[in-house]
Amino acid sequence: MIGRVAWLLVGRYLDLTIMEHQILTGIQSLARGFFHGFTGIVADPVADVMDDGAAGFAKGFVTGTLGVLFKPGAGNTHQIF
């Protein structure tokens, strides 16, 4: 009887630690997505202006702006699937 109670308690502890790990991983992925999105606002235009000049700056600005919108969500989709 005591062994069964101990086994149930250990099982619940393991379930909580797994869930805590999954939540922490999701928060980290979301933070990485925001970081890469916001750094892309500056990094994409700078990288593209070196290759293509003013047209590259425009392209980099658009891709950097879209990255702010989509990279946080893209970072979290692997947590769902």
Backbone torsions as a table, in degrees:
resi	resn	phi	psi	omega
1	MET	NA	-47.5	-179.7
2	ILE	-65.8	-37.3	178.5
3	GLY	-63.1	-38.5	179.6
4	ARG	-66.7	-41.9	178.3
5	VAL	-63.5	-44.0	179.1
6	ALA	-61.9	-41.3	179.5
7	TRP	-63.4	-41.0	178.2
8	LEU	-65.2	-40.3	178.7
9	LEU	-65.0	-42.5	178.7
10	VAL	-64.3	-41.3	178.9
11	GLY	-61.8	-41.7	178.1
12	ARG	-67.3	-37.4	177.9
13	TYR	-62.9	-43.6	179.8
14	LEU	-65.1	-38.2	176.7
15	ASP	-61.4	-42.3	179.5
16	LEU	-66.2	-41.8	-178.6
17	THR	-68.1	-34.5	176.7
18	ILE	-66.1	-43.9	179.4
19	MET	-64.8	-41.2	177.7
20	GLU	-61.7	-40.6	178.9
21	HIS	-63.7	-41.8	-180.0
22	GLN	-65.6	-40.3	178.2
23	ILE	-65.0	-44.6	179.6
24	LEU	-62.6	-41.2	178.5
25	THR	-64.1	-39.8	177.7
26	GLY	-63.9	-41.8	178.3
27	ILE	-64.8	-40.4	178.9
28	GLN	-64.6	-40.9	178.9
29	SER	-64.8	-40.6	178.4
30	LEU	-64.6	-42.4	179.1
31	ALA	-63.6	-41.8	177.3
32	ARG	-62.4	-40.0	178.6
33	GLY	-62.2	-44.0	176.9
34	PHE	-63.6	-42.6	-179.8
35	PHE	-60.6	-49.3	-178.9
36	HIS	-67.6	-33.0	177.5
37	GLY	-66.1	-47.2	-177.5
38	PHE	-74.2	-34.0	175.5
39	THR	-70.8	-25.2	177.5
40	GLY	-67.2	-23.5	177.6
41	ILE	-60.3	-36.9	-179.5
42	VAL	-94.2	-43.3	-172.7
43	ALA	-69.0	-40.3	-177.9
44	ASP	-64.8	-48.9	178.2
45	PRO	-63.0	-38.5	-179.3
46	VAL	-64.8	-43.9	180.0
47	ALA	-66.0	-40.6	-177.5
48	ASP	-76.8	-29.3	179.0
49	VAL	-68.5	-29.6	177.8
50	MET	-69.7	-29.4	-178.9
51	ASP	-87.8	-45.9	-169.3
52	ASP	-122.6	6.8	178.7
53	GLY	73.2	-139.3	-175.1
54	ALA	-65.8	-36.8	177.5
55	ALA	-65.4	-36.7	176.6
56	GLY	-66.4	-36.4	176.5
57	PHE	-62.4	-43.9	179.6
58	ALA	-63.2	-44.0	178.8
59	LYS	-63.4	-44.0	179.6
60	GLY	-64.9	-36.1	178.1
61	PHE	-64.6	-42.7	179.5
62	VAL	-66.4	-47.0	-179.5
63	THR	-66.0	-36.3	177.0
64	GLY	-65.6	-41.0	178.8
65	THR	-67.0	-42.5	177.8
66	LEU	-66.6	-30.9	177.5
67	GLY	-63.2	-34.7	177.4
68	VAL	-63.0	-36.5	-178.3
69	LEU	-76.8	-39.2	-168.6
70	PHE	-104.6	-24.8	-176.0
71	LYS	-67.5	-37.3	176.5
72	PRO	-61.8	-39.8	178.4
73	GLY	-69.8	-38.1	179.1
74	ALA	-67.1	-32.9	177.8
75	GLY	-67.7	-24.8	-177.3
76	ASN	-97.0	-11.9	-177.0
77	THR	-67.2	-29.9	179.7
78	HIS	-71.0	-14.4	174.3
79	GLN	-75.2	-24.9	-177.2
80	ILE	-86.2	-41.1	-174.2
81	PHE	-98.2	NA	NA
